[in-house]
Amino acid sequence: MNYIKIHLDDEHKETGLDYDRMLSDMFPTVTSGYAFSRQAWRPQIDIYDSPDRIVLFAEMAGVKREDLHLEISSRTVKVYGKRSTSSGIGNARYHLAEIPSGYFERRLILPSPIDTNTAEAVYADGLLEIRMSKLPSGKVHRILLQHRR
């Protein structure tokens, strides 16, 4: 499946929220994958699907390791935390402020079930990498039918 990255500016964000609500109402057990919300910012994420593993990369520049949290289940990944505003500037005021800060959260549905016991995550140079081994694909199992008397 091919994915298209979509970035909506502030002018169109409300439309995205309406779209997300509509999908949630129509399909309550399925998340839209867009996850529009009122969070401060959204890290950009790439997911790669190979025959034996799923690899996720998340751009997290400026997020401290202790402010980054990760939860994994067999079909979902939740990455959340916060990016603090720059400090140590002293007595200065903004001339231009484009780097978002504050709380973020991404919930992602994985393309295949994974083995949570073998998942590994590395955070270096502002990039989070999560490697997850896929569970073996389901084999057909025959069941002998018994006759009741």
C-alpha positions in Angstrom: 0.0 0.0 0.0 1.4 3.4 -0.9 1.0 6.3 1.6 0.7 10.0 0.8 2.0 12.5 3.3 -0.5 15.3 3.9 0.3 18.5 5.7 -2.5 21.0 6.3 -1.8 24.5 7.2 -3.7 26.2 10.1 -6.3 27.6 7.7 -7.4 24.0 6.8 -6.8 22.3 10.1 -10.5 22.7 11.2 -11.6 20.8 8.0 -9.2 18.0 9.0 -10.8 17.9 12.5 -14.3 17.6 10.9 -13.0 14.9 8.6 -11.5 12.9 11.5 -14.8 13.3 13.5 -16.8 12.1 10.5 -14.6 8.9 10.1 -14.8 8.2 13.8 -18.6 8.4 13.7 -18.9 6.2 10.7 -16.2 3.6 11.8 -15.7 3.8 15.5 -13.2 0.9 15.7 -11.0 2.3 12.9 -8.8 5.3 13.3 -8.4 7.5 10.2 -4.7 7.5 10.2 -4.7 11.3 9.9 -5.3 11.9 13.7 -6.1 15.6 13.4 -6.2 17.0 16.9 -5.5 20.1 19.0 -2.1 18.9 20.0 0.8 21.4 19.6 2.6 19.6 16.8 2.9 16.3 14.9 6.2 14.5 14.3 6.6 13.2 10.8 6.7 9.4 10.6 7.7 6.9 7.9 6.8 3.2 8.2 8.5 0.5 6.1 7.0 -3.0 5.7 9.4 -5.8 4.7 8.6 -9.5 4.6 9.9 -10.2 8.1 9.8 -6.8 10.0 8.2 -3.4 10.2 10.5 -0.4 10.7 9.2 3.0 11.9 11.2 6.3 11.7 9.9 9.4 13.6 11.5 12.8 13.2 11.8 14.2 16.8 14.4 17.0 16.6 14.7 18.8 19.9 12.8 16.2 22.0 14.7 15.1 25.1 14.9 11.4 25.6 13.2 11.7 29.0 10.3 13.5 27.4 9.7 10.8 24.8 7.4 7.8 25.5 6.5 4.8 23.4 3.8 2.1 23.8 3.5 -0.9 21.5 0.9 -3.6 21.1 0.7 -6.3 18.4 -1.1 -4.0 15.9 -0.5 -0.4 17.2 2.3 2.0 18.1 1.8 5.1 20.2 4.5 7.7 20.4 3.9 10.7 22.6 5.7 13.3 24.7 6.7 17.0 24.5 9.2 19.3 22.9 10.2 22.2 25.1 10.7 25.7 23.8 14.3 26.8 23.4 15.9 28.1 26.6 19.1 29.9 27.4 18.5 32.7 25.0 18.5 35.3 27.8 16.8 38.7 27.4 15.5 38.3 23.9 12.2 38.2 22.1 11.0 36.3 19.0 11.6 37.8 15.6 10.5 34.6 13.9 9.1 31.5 15.6 8.5 28.5 13.3 9.6 25.5 15.4 6.6 24.1 17.2 6.8 23.0 20.7 4.6 21.4 23.3 2.7 18.1 23.6 2.5 15.6 20.7 1.0 12.2 20.2 0.8 9.8 17.2 -1.2 6.6 17.2 -0.4 4.3 14.3 -2.0 1.1 13.1 0.6 -1.3 11.8 0.2 -3.2 8.5 0.8 -6.6 10.2 0.9 -8.0 13.7 4.3 -7.8 15.4 6.1 -9.6 18.2 6.2 -7.0 21.0 8.9 -9.0 22.9 11.4 -8.4 20.1 10.7 -4.7 19.4 13.7 -2.4 19.7 13.8 1.4 19.8 16.8 3.7 19.3 16.7 7.5 19.6 19.7 9.4 18.2 20.3 12.7 16.5 16.6 13.6 16.7 15.4 10.5 14.9 13.5 7.7 16.6 13.8 4.3 15.0 11.6 1.4 16.0 12.3 -2.1 14.6 9.6 -4.7 15.1 9.6 -8.4 14.0 6.4 -9.6 12.4 4.6 -12.5 13.9 4.7 -15.6 11.7 1.8 -15.6 9.2 -1.1 -17.8 10.2 -0.9 -21.4 9.1 -4.0 -23.3 8.2 -4.8 -25.7 11.1 -7.3 -28.5 10.4 -9.6 -29.6 13.2 -11.1 -33.1 13.3 -14.9 -33.0 13.7 -16.2 -35.2 16.4 -19.6 -36.9 16.2 -21.9 -36.7 19.2 -24.4 -39.5 20.0 
